[in-house]
């Protein structure tokens, strides 16, 4: 896991074998900006060597707030450090917990499930309106039916959702079944399950893990973990969990100056946004503890990370999830 404190960039225009090249590379360091600059220049020199060797490479590295899934180090402001656990602020302003060896995994529910129910409710009310208007051969009844369809779609959709939960397995139930099945097949695993705004989060408590190891990948595949998250774990050799609300879920715009580091002249604007965000965020939790599966084995390192995670997330409260 690499989360550098200092960043720099080096850019050069050069000619190689009669062709013009513009190359830009980032450098990073935990020691100083100067060390980061030297690293950036070293990476430019390495890029030139690869071109001379006939390799096709990316000429420009773009400055993005988070590129973890593509292999560059996590480029985020470090807010706090607890041994080897880093708390960072991501590109849109939320806090994230980063750990090299305590396994987190997220399952996201299908975004379209509620929209599908609402569409089905509206469509059924609309068909009923058309049928009644056709029976009485009245345009007025059709217009009234359309108005009723718009007004009562939400109420009808709520009733459909209740029926769905009673007679049809929901995305929540299917995801929890995957976790339960994995636990039954691996009873020595100790899993804590949390509800997030759009899914479930699993924290393994019985041991520490290699993010590129077979055991972590086995679990990711079994529970159908978010593919983007799995790719990030492999490339960054770490696990990660969002531990504060997404801004747009608490009535705020995302952090505009999210790419770290920011220009000194913009730092005051960023800090003002953070203060407002923290005032809003204290009324919400990021996840809620649901259930524990498997063994009672507790690894000491995993326990420390769990307590830190639960404190930041307010997972033991009944605050709204965001």
C-alpha positions, -999 to 999 in steps of 0.1 A, spaced: 0 0 0 14 33 -11 -2 66 -1 24 93 -6 25 125 14 42 146 -13 36 148 -51 54 165 -80 54 163 -117 80 165 -145 73 174 -181 97 174 -210 95 179 -248 120 159 -267 128 144 -301 135 107 -304 143 90 -337 131 121 -356 97 122 -338 85 148 -313 74 137 -279 58 154 -249 62 133 -218 47 140 -183 52 118 -153 42 122 -116 66 115 -87 58 108 -51 76 106 -18 70 104 20 101 126 27 97 159 8 85 177 -23 121 177 -36 123 139 -33 90 136 -52 104 159 -79 134 137 -83 112 107 -86 91 124 -113 122 132 -133 135 97 -129 102 83 -142 105 107 -173 140 93 -179 126 57 -177 98 66 -202 125 79 -227 144 46 -223 113 26 -230 106 47 -262 142 41 -273 137 4 -267 106 5 -291 79 2 -264 46 19 -268 38 38 -236 14 64 -224 30 98 -230 9 119 -205 -2 110 -171 -33 129 -161 -38 144 -127 -68 127 -113 -80 126 -76 -80 88 -74 -65 64 -98 -61 34 -76 -78 9 -99 -52 17 -126 -21 12 -105 -8 47 -96 -5 53 -58 -36 67 -41 -34 105 -45 -54 118 -16 -48 140 14 -37 121 45 -60 131 73 -47 107 100 -25 77 105 -30 49 130 1 26 127 -1 14 91 -38 24 86 -43 57 67 -74 79 68 -76 99 36 -100 124 20 -110 112 -15 -117 131 -46 -153 141 -38 -146 149 -1 -155 118 19 -130 100 43 -117 66 35 -99 40 56 -70 23 39 -53 -8 53 -27 -31 39 -40 -63 54 -74 -61 71 -100 -74 46 -130 -52 37 -153 -61 8 -184 -42 -5 -214 -56 -24 -235 -31 -42 -272 -37 -49 -286 -32 -84 -293 6 -88 -323 0 -110 -343 -21 -85 -364 7 -70 -367 25 -104 -380 -8 -118 -407 -11 -91 -418 26 -96 -420 21 -134 -440 -11 -130 -464 6 -106 -469 35 -130 -473 12 -160 -499 -9 -142 -519 22 -132 -517 35 -167 -530 3 -182 -559 3 -158 -567 38 -168 -566 30 -205 -588 -1 -200 -614 18 -180 -615 48 -204 -619 23 -234 -647 5 -217 -666 38 -211 -653 53 -243 -644 85 -225 -613 107 -230 -621 125 -197 -617 92 -178 -584 87 -195 -571 121 -185 -583 116 -149 -566 82 -149 -533 97 -161 -535 122 -133 -542 95 -107 -514 74 -121 -489 102 -115 -502 110 -80 -505 74 -67 -474 58 -83 -453 62 -51 -480 47 -29 -486 18 -52 -449 12 -57 -445 10 -19 -472 -17 -18 -455 -36 -47 -422 -34 -28 -439 -50 3 -453 -78 -19 -419 -82 -35 -402 -86 -2 -428 -111 9 -429 -134 -22 -398 -126 -42 -362 -124 -31 -348 -89 -32 -312 -78 -41 -306 -74 -3 -318 -109 4 -297 -124 -25 -266 -106 -14 -270 -116 22 -275 -152 10 -242 -151 -8 -225 -140 24 -243 -167 45 -234 -194 20 -197 -184 20 -198 -185 58 -213 -219 59 -186 -232 35 -158 -215 55 -170 -217 92 -136 -207 106 -140 -172 90 -153 -145 113 -173 -120 93 -189 -88 104 -216 -75 80 -227 -39 77 -255 -23 58 -244 6 36 -267 30 17 -266 8 -14 -254 -26 -3 -234 -45 23 -199 -43 36 -180 -73 50 -151 -71 74 -131 -102 81 -120 -105 117 -102 -138 122 -69 -131 104 -51 -106 82 -48 -110 44 -27 -103 14 -48 -82 -10 -34 -102 -39 -37 -135 -21 -59 -165 -30 -80 -163 1 -91 -127 -5 -98 -133 -41 -118 -164 -32 -141 -143 -10 -144 -115 -36 -156 -140 -62 -180 -159 -38 -198 -128 -27 -197 -110 -61 -177 -80 -47 -176 -48 -67 -152 -54 -96 -137 -19 -95 -129 -24 -58 -114 -58 -64 -91 -43 -92 -81 -15 -68 -71 -40 -41 -49 -59 -65 -32 -29 -79 -27 -10 -47 -21 -41 -25 -46 -28 1 -82 -28 13 -103 3 16 -136 15 31 -155 48 29 -161 59 64 -179 93 61 -210 102 40 -210 110 3 -216 148 0 -246 146 -23 -264 124 1 -263 150 29 -273 180 8 -239 192 -4 -220 194 -37 -190 172 -41 -156 187 -32 -146 208 -63 -109 210 -53 -105 173 -48 -72 166 -66 -44 166 -40 -23 186 -35 -42 218 -42 -26 251 -51 -18 271 -19 -41 299 -32 -71 274 -32 -64 258 1 -87 282 21 -116 273 -3 -110 236 2 -108 240 40 -141 260 41 -158 232 22 -144 206 46 -157 226 77 -192 228 62 -191 191 52 -181 180 87 -210 200 102 -235 182 79 -218 148 81 -220 145 119 -258 138 116 -253 107 94 -236 73 95 -218 56 67 -228 20 75 -247 1 102 -237 -32 118 -262 -59 109 -249 -94 118 -219 -115 126 -213 -148 108 -189 -177 114 -164 -182 142 -155 -161 172 -118 -159 163 -106 -123 165 -72 -112 152 -58 -83 172 -49 -62 142 -84 -67 127 -100 -57 160 -80 -24 161 -91 -16 126 -127 -26 133 -129 -3 163 -115 26 142 -138 19 114 -169 17 136 -160 49 153 -156 69 121 -187 53 105 -209 56 136 -220 20 128 -236 15 162 -260 44 158 -295 47 142 -285 78 122 -296 79 85 -271 62 62 -254 84 37 
